[in-house]
Amino acid sequence: MPPHCLHFGFRGEIPTDLSNCRSLVNLSLLENQLQGEIPSGFGNLQNLRNFFLYSNGLTGQLPTNFWKIPSLENVLVYNNYLSGELPSEMSELKQLRNVSLFNNRFSGVIPYELGVNSNLTQLDFTNNSFTGEIPPNLCLNKQLRKLNMGFNFLQGSIPSDVGLCSSLTRLILKENNLSGVVPFFVENKNLLYMNLGGNSLSGMIPSSLGNLSGITEIDFSMNKLSGVVSSELFGNMVNLERLNLSYNRLEGLLPSDQLSNCTELFDLDLSYNLFNGSIPSFAFRSLKKLSTLNLNGNKLVGGLPAFLLFEIDSLLNLQLGGNMLGGSFPSFEMEATQHHLKRLNVSWNGMTGEIKELGRLSELEELDISHNNLTGTLSYIGGTGPKFVKLNVSYNHFSGQIPETLLKVANSFPYSFVGNSGLCLICLLPTINNSSCHENPILKSCSRKTPSSSTTKIVLIAIGSSVVLIIILVGCFMCFFQRKRKNRDDSNLVDEEEGASSELNRIMLATENLDDKYLIGKGAHGKVYKVSLPSPDHVKQEGVVHYAAKKLVFSGSVRKSMVREIETVGRVRHRNLVKLENFWLRKEYGLILYQYMENGSLHDVLHEISPPRNLEWNERYRIAFGVANGLSYLHHDCDPPIVHRDIKPMNILLDLDMEPHISDFGIAKLLLLDHDQSTAPIQSNAVLGTIGYIAPENAFSINNFSIKSDVYSFGVVLLELITRKKVLDPYFSDKSGSSSGDIVGWVRSVWSSTTQEEVEQVAMRIVDSSMMLLIKNHELLDKIIEVLVLALRCTEKEPKQRPTMREVVKMLQHAKY
């Protein structure tokens, strides 16, 4: 066995003594907690073949002469924090076969000469900051099996030899700046996975994809692909399981003829294109394993086919929102076999009639039928059938009483029922199980029912018993806490009377005890004052430094909110987050001292300043990019991650240079979970955030906040930057001809009816008219459209369909002005 060193369970830095193992062949330090830099002496290990340092916390660069070790075969250093550029010398390593740099911070241009190495089998450079073009000849007449270069800043076209490599099994080039066309593909039974999403690829999808008989997953989403999808594509794809062509400019009829050959297909996403015509029945009936079908945001017409609701037993998620479907919900006379549908969206269509048949879908958990012309009552879905987690019936013509089984939804998020003038709530006295509704400020009340005398007696007995029990419990708790009060250790709160009194006195003196003449704003958790103090070094602006002081009078949970803000802001450092200067806690109030932001909030700049300030696209873009970077830092660079939960223009402050700073962390939450951050929930019993910016999944009393909640809110902010319209504006119903009252619904309504030829024309309807006067070329408008499409993707109803903020930052890089 060749000499080797194996180390497991170590932390700290790599011992430099390992550099003396000159005969070392295999070095494996994988999946430890190692930190620091790789010893420079490792470049002297001239017999080294296998170098495995992946999944540590290593920083710095690979040693200068590391890529000159002639015997190197496998270099796996993924999941670290390594940086630097790749030298051209690595192309001279004739034995090099497998290089995995995934999830690091490498930058610069990938060596152009890398393609001369005929032994390469795997290259994984995903999630770094590489620029330039993909080197040519990586695949031609080679044995390359994996080419993964996604999530970088690569430009240019995809080399033609990529499609000519029959040994390729995985091709991932997603989220770059690639342009040009999808390459021609030769017959290949080995290619299983191909992801080219999130680029700027154009032209038609080549029919040569039909040569990929072994392919299981294709993702071409978020590109500029156009034209008709040829039915020849699917003739040989008998193993295809996932197909995502969403967010392109594809048109014509939905592919049907040979799609029926894809019998393994379970996830089909053709959303946000320009497909027209009706939904083909033959093709979809043949897909017996289809679980998710997403056709949102197209131009489909006709009725809703009955077979989609009742015949495809495997279908769990059906998305048809934002089309031109009409007619009533279909009935099905024969015995239906499909009762497993859990998510159904037919919002923003022209559906009419009653919803009787929906009651048969007993496993339905999420239903969105908003913005249609539906009539009748909600009794069909409020009986013993579906038990909804999410429900939106807004902006239809429903009438009558909201069933008691839907009261939880109505009270938690009444906006799911607005726009139906005939709907009303009946509020009874609270019952023991608290199942009845309370007074609702949004929905009107029906005629109030008076409980029977027997019911009243039961309620009074229950209340009386509860009062006695409460008195006993309160007495016990008072005794307990009286004894514990002196030794109370609240580890999560900052100690009272924190901060130097002398500096606080200076602030009070400078603001005349926080007189309202120094008031510059009111936030969700208090008032904000401008404070001008002498500079200690007498350097800045004639010896004066300006601050913002937020005062919170303690009552209820306000003190806890302030402490959370102090703890959150105090532990993060980023140029796009507000900087905490100092804080003081007193018995009656608390005071937090921040940097002063000369240009106020983004809300002020967009909507309040009169006359309105001219904002060119480059300013708006920089604001969006700065906020995205700040959120990306909170989500991906903080440990544990932080979810802000109230991203909106009022909480985005702008300094003298219009650089954005995220503020107001009063309801921020640490994501104390180890698993996938994109789906990790935060449980909360109260609706948090601001109406219009709250993600759909958080619109109920039991919330599942995740980093995708912030992504939705950021998408709304993007739409405000593009349109310069408030999130809730009468304009949306007055001008669009729809009943929408929010910016997301309005933009989706306008954009979903766009043909390929009308893209620029429709964009001009959406983009702020004052900015349109400053746009002088089509290229800039294309960039704005890219950001608009990104905003729509961020505000997808399904959290898993939204990008992460790290992905958003890279997408914004694509659209840089």
Order of alpha helices (4+ residues) and beta strands (2+ residues): beta-beta-beta-beta-beta-beta-beta-beta-beta-beta-beta-beta-beta-beta-beta-beta-beta-beta-beta-beta-beta-beta-alpha-beta-beta-alpha-beta-beta-beta-beta-beta-beta-beta-beta-alpha-beta-alpha-alpha-beta-beta-beta-alpha-beta-beta-alpha-beta-beta-beta-beta-beta-beta-alpha-alpha-alpha-alpha-alpha-alpha-alpha
